[in-house]
Amino acid sequence: MTRRLEAEANPYIAFSDLMLNLVLVLIFFVGGLLAVGQAGWDQVKYRQAQEQVAAAVRSADLTERPLLIDPKQRNDPPGAQRWVFKSQGMFMGDTAQLTPAGQAALLEFAVVLRGQEEHWRRVRIEGHTQTSQPGVPERWDLSAARASAVAQVFYRAGGVQPYRLAVAARGGQTPYSGEKFDPRNERVEIVVEYAQQAAE
């Protein structure tokens, strides 16, 4: 019986079946690579621009050097770079008024960014305040006012065009280290976005 089935088997059908299976496996493999790897590829695509801006910041003679956060620490879109300025010494007490030293540090950073503006698309300035105590309202107004004060320095003194700036108030929703009431929670984060808009 087995010998009779082998004799009747068509080699063209067997070959076609094998090829169809190989094509399906290849389609699933490529689809998986595209789905999983798109974010990573976008990050690689903008790496050279990010490295050029980071090198410019490192080589500049800044009075206060911001901290560059690893992109994996935040849920940023691909092609974003996050710089952190601590609020202590940048703002006068518990206000949104910049100290002269804070204004000078931000202006120096804005000038470096403006010199590299062909590499990035937009700068998003986020104000972060201390984590709220239980029963105490979030300090959205203070975080918004601080982000706005930084944007004013970038625009008015630093020469960064306003259409390339965005301001966001985060309050105490994103602690710096994950620890509540850490002094580093009071900060301004400057997110440089490199991903270009799709051509219309």
Buried (B, 14 or more C-beta within 10 A) or exposed (E): EEEEEEEEEEEEEEEEEEEEEEEEEEEEEEEEEEEEEEEEEBBEBBEEBBEBBBEBBEEEEBEBBBEBBEBEEEEBEBBBBBBBBBBEEBBEEEEBEBEEEBBBBBBBBBBBBBEBBEBBBBBBBBBBBBBBEEEEEBBBBBBBBBBBBBBBBBBEBBBBEEEBBBBBBBBBEBBBEEEEEEEBBBBBBBBBBBBEEEEE
